[in-house]
Amino acid sequence: MPTLVAVRNLVKTWLLVVGVVGLFAFVGWALGGVRLLSIFVFCALLLVGAAYWMLDRVVLGMVGARELPLAEAPLLHSTVERLAALAGVAKPRLYLIPDGLPRALATGRGSRSSALAVSAGCVSACPPAELEGVLAHEIAHIRLHDVQVQTAVVVLAGALLEASRLGGLLERALLVFLGPIAAACVHLLLSPQREFEADRVAARLCGSPHGLAAALTRLEQAAELVDFEGSPATEPLFTINPFMERGLAALFVTHPPVAERVRRLRALDPGWRERLRREAA
């Protein structure tokens, strides 16, 4: 049965579709009345249909991911398949981001068709329990239907930022105008609460919150050491914010502080410190 969060995300997805169609309808009506309105609405529906099938590929292209064959990483595929089964979703297609910064993301059209991308740095740097926590977090986003909204919003915001390049010599001035608009679209549709909910679901899938809690700390430490380059519009996709919070990137921050996420995860198992002391003794 869909949770309240999942239902809210489905409503946001439909609102985004209605908003795009409504914008096209308004432009068509303003330019040519009812006849042109119907043409623009038809074009908008074609655009939405194409976007539904193609946006996940656009996102994977934005981060430079390639599909990861089963023979190349059987254990990773097995872990993803097990977690997906526990979450009640179809196994997502697995992709590899070929860089050393530990990061992961999920994208797609929902629980029946999705993709999960993990970086080579995440696979090599995270111990098994931490890697499982990261994968479970991304699968939780699929389970909660976050991926539809995140994918659409990231591509929309990325397109607005790229549109500034059309300004030529006025590119920087156009970016100053379009950047806040793109960021406003992101914050309007994406709440930091989605990360807390995905963390909670991931902890349940793993049977413990501590792997993910340790992974979040590791990913944050890695992000502080590397000046990550990429479109800041992709920030909502990743497990944590990999960008330095300055300049344009500061406008797109949708993740809550890692320390607060770790605190909430640890609180799911309040007796863990005492248990560690007993085991050490």
C-alpha positions in Angstrom: 0.0 0.0 0.0 1.5 3.4 -1.0 2.7 5.5 1.9 1.7 9.2 2.4 5.2 10.2 1.1 4.7 8.1 -2.0 1.3 9.5 -2.7 2.6 13.1 -2.2 5.3 12.4 -4.7 2.9 11.0 -7.3 0.7 14.1 -6.8 3.8 16.3 -7.4 4.6 14.4 -10.6 1.1 15.0 -11.9 1.2 18.7 -10.9 4.4 19.0 -12.9 2.8 17.4 -15.9 -0.3 19.7 -15.6 2.0 22.7 -15.1 4.0 22.0 -18.3 0.8 21.4 -20.4 -0.9 24.5 -18.8 2.1 26.6 -19.7 2.1 25.5 -23.3 -1.7 26.0 -23.4 -1.3 29.6 -22.2 1.4 30.4 -24.7 -0.7 28.9 -27.5 -3.8 30.8 -26.5 -1.9 34.1 -26.1 -0.3 33.7 -29.6 -3.2 32.4 -31.6 -6.4 31.7 -29.7 -8.1 28.4 -29.3 -6.8 26.8 -32.5 -3.1 27.4 -31.7 -3.9 26.4 -28.0 -4.9 22.9 -29.2 -1.8 22.5 -31.2 0.4 23.6 -28.3 -1.4 21.3 -25.9 -0.8 18.4 -28.3 2.9 19.3 -28.6 3.1 19.5 -24.8 1.6 16.0 -24.4 4.1 14.6 -26.9 6.9 16.3 -24.9 5.7 14.9 -21.6 5.4 11.4 -23.2 8.9 11.6 -24.6 10.2 12.9 -21.3 8.6 10.0 -19.4 10.6 7.5 -21.5 13.8 9.4 -21.9 14.6 11.5 -18.8 16.3 8.8 -16.9 18.8 8.3 -19.8 19.3 12.1 -19.8 20.2 12.0 -16.1 22.6 9.1 -16.5 24.2 10.9 -19.4 24.6 14.1 -17.2 26.6 12.1 -14.7 28.6 10.1 -17.2 27.3 6.7 -16.0 27.6 3.4 -18.0 25.6 0.2 -17.6 27.4 -2.3 -15.3 27.2 -5.9 -16.7 26.3 -8.7 -14.3 29.6 -10.5 -15.0 31.6 -7.4 -14.0 30.1 -7.0 -10.5 28.0 -10.1 -9.6 28.1 -9.4 -5.8 26.9 -5.8 -6.3 24.1 -7.0 -8.6 23.1 -9.6 -6.0 23.0 -7.0 -3.2 20.8 -4.7 -5.3 18.5 -7.5 -6.2 18.1 -8.6 -2.6 17.4 -5.0 -1.4 14.9 -4.4 -4.2 13.0 -7.6 -3.3 12.8 -6.5 0.3 11.6 -3.0 -0.8 9.0 -4.6 -3.1 10.3 -2.9 -6.3 11.7 -4.3 -9.5 15.5 -4.6 -9.6 16.8 -1.4 -11.0 19.3 -1.4 -13.8 22.8 -0.9 -12.4 25.2 1.7 -13.7 28.8 2.7 -12.8 30.0 6.3 -12.6 33.7 6.0 -13.4 35.2 8.5 -11.0 36.8 8.3 -7.5 34.4 10.4 -5.5 32.1 8.2 -3.5 28.5 8.9 -4.6 25.4 7.2 -5.8 22.0 8.1 -7.2 18.7 6.7 -8.4 16.6 7.8 -11.3 13.8 6.4 -13.5 10.1 6.2 -14.0 9.1 4.5 -10.7 9.2 1.2 -8.9 8.8 -0.9 -12.1 11.5 0.9 -14.2 14.4 2.5 -12.5 18.2 2.8 -12.6 20.7 3.0 -9.8 24.2 4.5 -10.4 27.1 4.1 -8.1 30.6 5.5 -8.5 33.8 3.4 -8.6 35.0 5.4 -5.6 31.9 4.4 -3.6 32.4 0.7 -4.4 36.1 0.7 -3.5 35.9 3.0 -0.4 32.9 1.8 1.4 32.9 -1.5 3.4 30.1 -4.0 2.6 27.8 -2.8 5.3 28.2 0.9 4.3 27.8 0.1 0.6 24.6 -1.8 1.4 23.3 1.2 3.3 24.0 3.5 0.4 22.3 1.2 -2.1 19.3 0.7 0.3 19.0 4.5 0.6 18.7 4.9 -3.2 16.3 1.9 -3.5 14.2 3.6 -0.8 13.9 6.7 -3.1 12.6 4.3 -5.8 10.1 2.7 -3.3 8.9 6.2 -2.2 8.5 7.4 -5.8 11.0 10.2 -5.2 12.8 9.3 -8.5 10.1 10.5 -10.8 10.0 14.0 -9.2 13.8 14.2 -8.8 14.5 13.1 -12.3 12.0 15.6 -13.9 13.1 18.5 -11.7 16.8 17.9 -12.2 16.5 17.8 -16.0 14.2 20.9 -16.0 16.7 22.9 -13.8 19.7 21.6 -15.8 18.0 22.8 -19.0 17.4 26.3 -17.6 21.1 26.5 -16.6 22.2 25.4 -20.0 19.9 27.9 -21.6 22.1 30.6 -20.3 24.8 29.6 -22.8 22.5 31.0 -25.5 23.3 34.5 -24.2 26.8 34.6 -25.7 28.5 37.6 -24.2 25.5 38.0 -21.8 25.8 34.3 -20.6 26.8 35.3 -17.0 24.0 37.9 -16.8 21.5 35.4 -18.1 22.8 32.8 -15.6 22.2 35.3 -12.8 18.6 35.5 -13.9 17.9 31.8 -14.8 19.9 30.3 -11.9 17.5 31.4 -9.1 14.5 30.4 -11.2 15.9 26.9 -11.7 16.7 26.7 -7.9 13.2 27.8 -7.1 11.7 25.0 -9.2 13.9 22.5 -7.3 13.0 23.8 -3.9 9.3 24.1 -4.7 9.0 20.4 -5.6 11.7 18.7 -3.4 11.7 18.7 0.4 14.7 17.8 2.6 12.3 15.5 4.4 12.5 13.0 1.5 16.1 12.2 2.7 15.0 11.5 6.3 12.3 9.2 5.0 14.6 7.4 2.6 17.2 7.0 5.4 14.5 5.4 7.7 13.3 3.0 4.9 16.9 2.1 4.1 17.6 1.3 7.8 14.7 -1.1 7.8 15.8 -2.8 4.6 19.3 -3.3 6.0 18.1 -4.4 9.4 20.3 -1.8 11.0 20.8 2.0 10.7 24.5 2.0 11.4 25.9 1.0 8.0 24.1 3.9 6.3 25.1 6.3 9.2 28.7 5.4 8.8 28.5 5.7 5.0 27.0 9.2 5.2 29.9 10.3 7.4 32.4 8.7 5.0 30.8 10.3 2.0 30.7 13.7 3.6 34.4 13.5 4.5 35.3 12.6 0.9 33.2 15.5 -0.4 35.1 17.9 1.8 38.4 16.8 0.3 37.3 17.0 -3.4 36.1 20.1 -5.2 33.4 18.3 -7.2 32.6 19.6 -10.7 29.3 19.1 -12.4 25.9 20.8 -13.0 24.7 22.0 -9.6 21.2 21.1 -10.7 22.1 17.4 -10.1 22.5 18.0 -6.4 19.1 16.4 -5.4 20.0 13.1 -7.1 22.9 12.1 -4.9 23.0 10.4 -1.4 24.6 13.6 0.0 25.4 17.0 -1.4 28.8 16.5 -3.2 29.1 20.2 -4.1 30.9 22.9 -2.0 28.1 25.1 -0.8 29.2 28.3 -2.4 28.3 30.4 -5.5 25.6 28.9 -7.8 25.8 25.5 -6.1 24.6 27.0 -2.8 21.2 27.8 -4.4 20.5 24.1 -5.1 21.2 22.5 -1.7 18.2 20.3 -0.9 19.9 17.8 1.4 19.6 18.3 5.2 22.9 18.3 7.2 24.6 15.0 7.4 25.1 15.3 11.1 21.3 15.5 11.6 20.7 12.5 9.3 23.3 10.5 11.2 21.7 11.5 14.6 18.3 10.4 13.4 19.6 7.1 12.1 21.5 6.3 15.4 18.3 7.2 17.3 16.6 4.3 15.6 18.8 2.0 17.7 19.3 3.9 20.9 21.1 1.1 22.7 24.0 0.7 20.2 26.6 2.5 22.3 25.9 0.3 25.3 26.0 -2.8 23.2 29.4 -1.9 21.8 30.7 -1.4 25.3 29.5 -4.8 26.4 31.1 -6.4 23.3 34.4 -4.6 23.9 34.4 -5.8 27.5 
